[in-house]
Amino acid sequence: MPASRTIPMTGLAFVVYMLAAGLGLAFVFKVYPALGATVPGFMWLLVAALVFDVAVHQLAARGIAQALTMPWRVGGFCAGAVLQHSASTYAL
């Protein structure tokens, strides 16, 4: 019998959060281009990921949420980075 796999809600929430952060940062960098020039754009995305990860880590320590695994972190960051780059390069 195959094992039942469920998709963790924290992983899905992280991907959605990173997509929103990537799109939001693309808009911010179009309005304030000097902000993206001082610190590279993907570093700002890493800061957004860090904020979410610290919050989920605190909730997981209390037993409220499931811990975020590395494949979800990498996938969410890559999704946000691709959206940020494509939105700032092609769409905006």
Stockholm file with secondary structure:
# STOCKHOLM 1.0

chainA/1-92         MPASRTIPMTGLAFVVYMLAAGLGLAFVFKVYPALGATVPGFMWLLVAALVFDVAVHQLAARGIAQALTMPWRVGGFCAGAVLQHSASTYAL
#=GR chainA/1-92 SS CCCCCCCCHHHHHHHHHHHHHHHHHHHHHHHCHHHHHHSCHHHHHHHHHHHHHHHHHHHHHTTSSCCCCHHHHHHHHHHHHHHHHHIIIIIC
#=GC SS_cons        CCCCCCCCHHHHHHHHHHHHHHHHHHHHHHHCHHHHHHSCHHHHHHHHHHHHHHHHHHHHHTTSSCCCCHHHHHHHHHHHHHHHHHIIIIIC
//
